[in-house]
Every structure is written in structure tokens, then in C-alpha cells.
Amino acid sequence: MPYAPHFPVMLRTDDGVRLNAAHTPSTRTDLGIVMAHGFTGSWRDRTARRIVHVLSGYGGVVAFDFRGHGRSGGETTVGDLEILDLDAAVRHARVAGYTKIAVVGFSMGAAVAVRHAGLRGGVDAVVSVSGPARWYYRGTKPMRQVHWAIERPFGRLAARVVKRTRIARGEWDPIPMPPHEAAALISPAPLLIVHGDQDAFFPLDHAHQLYAGARDPKELWIEPGYGHAETAAPPELIRRIGKWISSNLS
């Protein structure tokens, strides 16, 4: 399918990491949507480009590769320093002229979106899709595989070779605030939590914990048959998210 035209962008974070990004304009010129991909993802992935194309029907979209992913520099810290990456993308959206900014994050990107909005602010709406509520979750086979990739030297090598994802060594110090605690700090910006009942990575209790931790205004959508993050997201769900953003930031 033909995608909406985009323009290449190079971002720089507060700690000096260069990020590869793209800006897709829209007919609505006051609303900017920043898309944050999941772990091992990229804005250049087919699924991400499809999501950007749909969202661009509701506002201009800034999509980027997190540090350590795709063509961006640095190494991923899997949700910690990535709030600096998202902050750089939000700043770019402001500079581009958007007066209202929404962030849509998927999986790791959802955790970053929630933490960024709670700890740094500067956004007008947040959408968390398939996001974790807490750290170190190993209750599913896919998440045990993710931890293997993060913690083991061979796992990090495999992620670099197969997924073009460069993972920082060592443990978090200090441990960053978990998403369910950061969710309490987002208000008065509206928060939408979207989670599939067939998510193989994070079961529904993560969505409920995020929702319980957040203050109004907040919404929780449990999507029947939906799996995990970008690859499983049907266009109709993305359109509903776009409509939610548009109606909340009209």
C-alpha cells in the first residue's frame, strides 16, 4: 500500500545521542502525534509505517528509532534513558508548529510514554498500547526470552545481529520508576490504556494495574482477540485511537 509522504529528521537527545526519525505531515496542522515503537522495533518497519500512515489522518506524526535501535546511535537501556529520546521527539513536534501533542507508545514504547508524561510532562494526551505496568516481569515465555536477550552476552549478540538492536550492558542503577507509579503523575492529561486479551507478553493484570495507578481522566480498552503491540494492531484499532486523540485534543 502507498504510505503518506514523510520527511527525514535527525534528533539529538539531552545526553547527546543522535536519533533517526521522520515527520509525516497532515491536513490537521495543530495536532502532532509522536509514535514510540516497541523493543527491537523501528519506525521503518512495515507495521510501524502502516500505523503512521493511519495516524497521519488525524494529525502530523513524528516517528523515530529509540537509542540502540535501527539507524539511531547509542545503546538501548530498555525503557530507562529512552524518556530522553521521546523528549527529543516531542520537542521536535513543538518546533514543527504543533500546539497539541499526543504520544502513542507500543510495549516498551508504551512504558516510556507513560514514564515520560509522568516525569517530564509537556504532552497533552498519552496512549499506552500493550504496555507493562512493572519491571522484571518473567511470567510468560516471550518475556523470559526478552530477558535472556538483555542479560546474556550471546543474547545481546543475537539481538544485534538479527534485530539490529544494541543493548547496553549492566543493570539499572537506580531502578527507574515503574510505569504504574508514573501513571499517577500524568493527570490532567488524558491517558488511554489499550491491551489485548490475547497478549502473549503481558497479561491483562498489567493493564489493570496501570489503570488503577492512574488518575482521571483515564480510559481502559480491553481488545478481544488482540495480541501484542504493533505487529498485531489492526488498522481499525489504530483509527479508533486516532479518533480518541482527535476528540480529546479538539
C-alpha positions, -999 to 999 in steps of 0.1 A, spaced: 0 0 0 12 35 -6 22 54 26 18 90 33 50 110 23 74 117 51 105 138 56 137 126 73 147 141 106 178 138 128 171 144 165 196 148 193 188 139 229 199 159 260 226 133 266 239 136 231 225 106 213 216 110 176 182 96 167 169 87 132 134 100 127 107 110 102 80 136 101 47 128 83 26 160 79 -12 160 80 -40 182 69 -47 189 105 -18 213 114 -23 219 151 -21 183 163 11 163 165 13 126 173 46 111 184 49 74 179 71 53 201 79 17 189 85 -14 209 117 -32 219 137 -43 188 114 -22 166 119 7 142 98 34 126 110 19 93 93 -14 99 64 -22 77 39 -24 106 51 9 121 48 27 88 13 14 84 4 27 118 20 61 110 0 62 78 -33 57 96 -25 81 124 -15 108 99 -52 110 90 -57 127 124 -25 147 129 11 151 119 32 122 130 68 122 143 82 86 144 117 77 155 141 49 164 149 47 201 186 47 210 203 14 201 176 6 175 177 8 137 197 37 125 198 56 158 230 59 178 237 46 213 226 15 231 191 7 244 185 8 282 152 -9 276 129 18 290 151 40 313 170 66 293 146 63 265 125 90 281 152 114 268 146 100 233 109 106 235 115 141 249 136 150 218 108 138 195 82 158 215 104 189 213 108 185 175 70 182 172 67 215 191 93 232 169 74 219 138 45 241 150 21 216 166 4 232 196 -12 199 209 9 168 213 -2 132 218 22 103 223 13 68 212 36 41 226 37 3 220 51 -22 245 85 -8 256 75 25 239 43 25 260 63 22 292 85 51 280 54 72 270 38 68 305 71 75 323 79 105 301 44 120 306 46 115 343 81 126 350 88 152 323 53 163 311 49 186 281 24 164 263 -14 168 261 -25 131 258 -9 97 262 -19 63 247 -3 32 261 -7 1 239 4 -33 251 25 -17 279 39 -33 310 29 -19 344 60 -31 363 96 -42 356 113 -76 355 82 -95 346 91 -131 335 57 -148 337 54 -156 300 77 -174 277 82 -143 254 93 -122 283 117 -148 295 132 -147 260 134 -109 262 153 -111 295 177 -137 280 185 -113 252 190 -84 276 211 -102 303 232 -128 284 262 -119 262 250 -143 235 215 -129 238 228 -93 232 248 -105 203 218 -122 187 197 -91 192 224 -70 175 228 -94 145 192 -104 140 172 -74 152 198 -46 147 192 -38 184 222 -28 205 216 -34 242 236 -17 270 254 -40 295 248 -39 332 218 -34 354 197 -3 361 212 18 389 190 33 402 159 13 391 136 37 373 101 45 385 78 17 372 50 27 347 22 21 372 36 46 396 44 72 368 8 68 356 -4 86 387 16 117 376 1 121 341 -32 139 351 -46 163 340 -35 150 305 -59 122 295 -45 86 294 -58 58 272 -46 23 281 -51 -3 253 -44 -40 259 -53 -72 240 -68 -102 258 -45 -124 237 -13 -106 246 14 -133 248 39 -109 266 20 -91 293 -13 -105 307 -43 -82 314 -33 -76 350 -6 -52 337 -33 -31 320 -55 -31 351 -25 -22 373 -17 8 350 -53 19 351 -56 16 389 -24 36 393 -36 65 370 -58 94 379 -87 108 359 -91 114 330 -83 79 320 -98 51 299 -91 14 296 -98 -6 264 -95 -44 266 -95 -56 230 -109 -91 223 -86 -112 201 -58 -86 200 -23 -98 206 8 -77 213 19 -42 201 25 -30 165 26 -63 146 -9 -74 159 -26 -40 158 -54 -39 132 -60 -7 112 -94 -3 128 -79 -2 163 -54 25 151 -82 45 136 -101 43 169 -70 55 187 -67 84 162 -103 94 168 -98 93 206 -68 116 203 -86 139 180 -117 141 202 -97 147 234 -75 174 217 -101 191 196 
